[in-house]
Amino acid sequence: MSGILEDIRVVDLTQYQQGPVCTMLLGDLGADVIKVEPPWGDPMRTTWMSNGISIYFMALNSNKRSVELNLRNDSGLKVFKKLVEKSDVVVENYSPGTIWSGSE
């Protein structure tokens, strides 16, 4: 993939609409976007289904790679931290304080 952001790696922790649109646009501009999903999956995977596939999810997550990580356990958190260290941008759209507790 090429584009003006081709040397940028983005970790995508977003769900629903605004966040996935943001990271979709970054991917459209050439960024390497890695979507992190919990083991139970992104809630949008089951929205607006057609033939067993969520068209909405597929559209908003084009140009992204996906990885399943459980951030509630130590091994998943360790992999996530390594991914962040090798990335340029982290995008999340959770409630304030959900991701970063300020302890690190």
Order of alpha helices (4+ residues) and beta strands (2+ residues): beta-alpha-beta-beta-beta-alpha-beta-alpha-beta
